[in-house]
Amino acid sequence: QVQLVESGGGLVQAGGSLRLSCAASGRTFSTLTAAWFRRAPGKEREFVGAIAWSVGNLHYAGSVKGRFTISRDNAKNTVYLQMNSLRPEDTADYYCAARGASGLRFSPSEYDYWGQGTQVTVSS
């Protein structure tokens, strides 16, 4: 089993930045693929970005590419989502997810473990 705990959400003005953290326990991230998803009010959960932990391969959704950056800290078993140039349309609950297999995947159904989510609100 893997437990994921997100933190770092909050309220920020448009153009601002936030960094989300996702701490894993129960199993090391080195054997997992980690991803961030988000769900805006009234919308489906959507893929934000993913990292293949062991090799560092990354992929981002087009809507965040160039603004968001995923990184990892092996020693802390934590993955981060640095969000810059935030827009009101980035407002959502953000979720960390992990899967016990290699390979980047973009569908929520491909992920086995989920955090509780952290809220991000971007004001205009």
C-alpha positions as CSV (number, residue, x, y, z in Angstrom):
1,Q,0.0,0.0,0.0
2,V,1.0,3.6,-0.7
3,Q,-0.2,6.6,1.2
4,L,0.0,10.0,-0.5
5,V,-0.5,13.3,1.3
6,E,-0.6,16.5,-0.6
7,S,0.0,20.0,0.8
8,G,0.7,23.5,-0.4
9,G,-2.6,24.6,-1.9
10,G,-4.1,27.9,-1.2
11,L,-5.3,31.2,-2.6
12,V,-3.1,33.2,-5.0
13,Q,-3.6,36.0,-7.5
14,A,-3.4,35.5,-11.2
15,G,0.2,35.5,-12.3
16,G,1.4,34.2,-9.0
17,S,3.0,30.9,-8.0
18,L,2.4,27.9,-5.7
19,R,4.3,24.7,-5.0
20,L,2.4,21.6,-4.2
21,S,4.0,18.7,-2.4
22,C,3.1,15.0,-2.4
23,A,4.7,12.9,0.3
24,A,4.6,9.1,-0.1
25,S,4.8,6.5,2.5
26,G,4.4,2.8,2.6
27,R,6.4,2.2,-0.5
28,T,9.2,4.2,-2.1
29,F,8.5,6.3,-5.1
30,S,11.5,4.8,-6.8
31,T,9.3,2.0,-8.0
32,L,6.3,4.1,-9.0
33,T,5.1,6.5,-11.6
34,A,3.7,9.6,-10.0
35,A,1.2,12.1,-11.5
36,W,-0.8,15.2,-10.8
37,F,-4.4,15.5,-11.7
38,R,-6.9,18.3,-11.1
39,R,-10.7,18.7,-10.9
40,A,-12.3,22.0,-11.4
41,P,-15.8,22.6,-10.1
42,G,-18.3,20.9,-12.4
43,K,-15.7,19.3,-14.5
44,E,-14.1,15.9,-14.9
45,R,-10.7,15.1,-13.4
46,E,-8.0,16.0,-15.8
47,F,-4.3,15.1,-16.2
48,V,-1.8,17.7,-15.3
49,G,1.6,16.0,-15.5
50,A,3.4,12.8,-14.7
51,I,6.9,11.7,-13.8
52,A,8.5,8.3,-14.2
53,W,10.2,8.3,-10.9
54,S,13.2,6.1,-11.5
55,V,14.3,7.7,-14.8
56,G,12.7,11.1,-14.6
57,N,10.7,11.1,-17.8
58,L,8.2,13.8,-17.7
59,H,5.0,14.7,-19.6
60,Y,2.7,17.6,-19.2
61,A,-0.8,18.5,-20.4
62,G,-0.7,21.2,-23.0
63,S,-2.6,23.6,-20.8
64,V,0.1,23.7,-18.2
65,K,3.3,23.1,-20.3
66,G,5.8,25.8,-19.8
67,R,4.1,27.0,-16.6
68,F,4.1,24.0,-14.4
69,T,7.1,21.8,-13.4
70,I,7.1,18.4,-11.7
71,S,10.2,17.4,-9.7
72,R,11.1,14.8,-7.2
73,D,13.2,14.4,-4.1
74,N,14.3,10.8,-3.6
75,A,15.6,11.4,-0.1
76,K,12.2,12.7,1.0
77,N,10.1,10.4,-1.1
78,T,8.2,13.4,-2.3
79,V,7.1,14.8,-5.6
80,Y,6.4,18.4,-6.3
81,L,4.3,20.5,-8.6
82,Q,5.7,24.0,-9.1
83,M,3.0,26.2,-10.6
84,N,3.9,29.5,-12.1
85,S,2.0,32.1,-14.0
86,L,-1.2,30.9,-12.5
87,R,-4.5,31.7,-14.2
88,P,-8.0,31.7,-12.9
89,E,-8.7,28.6,-15.0
90,D,-6.2,26.7,-13.0
91,T,-8.5,26.9,-10.0
92,A,-9.2,23.3,-9.0
93,D,-8.6,20.6,-6.4
94,Y,-5.3,19.1,-7.2
95,Y,-4.6,15.4,-6.6
96,C,-1.4,13.4,-6.4
97,A,-1.6,9.9,-7.8
98,A,0.8,6.9,-8.2
99,R,0.8,3.7,-10.0
100,G,2.9,0.6,-9.2
101,A,4.2,0.2,-12.7
102,S,6.5,2.0,-15.1
103,G,5.4,4.1,-17.9
104,L,3.7,7.4,-18.1
105,R,-0.1,7.3,-18.2
106,F,-2.6,10.0,-18.6
107,S,-5.9,8.5,-17.5
108,P,-7.0,8.5,-13.8
109,S,-8.0,4.9,-14.2
110,E,-4.4,3.9,-14.7
111,Y,-3.4,5.0,-11.2
112,D,-3.7,2.9,-8.1
113,Y,-3.1,5.3,-5.3
114,W,-4.5,8.8,-4.6
115,G,-4.0,11.5,-2.1
116,Q,-6.9,13.4,-0.6
117,G,-6.4,16.5,-2.7
118,T,-5.5,20.1,-2.0
119,Q,-7.4,23.1,-3.2
120,V,-5.9,25.8,-5.4
121,T,-7.8,29.0,-6.0
122,V,-6.5,31.6,-8.4
123,S,-8.2,35.0,-8.2
124,S,-8.4,37.4,-11.2
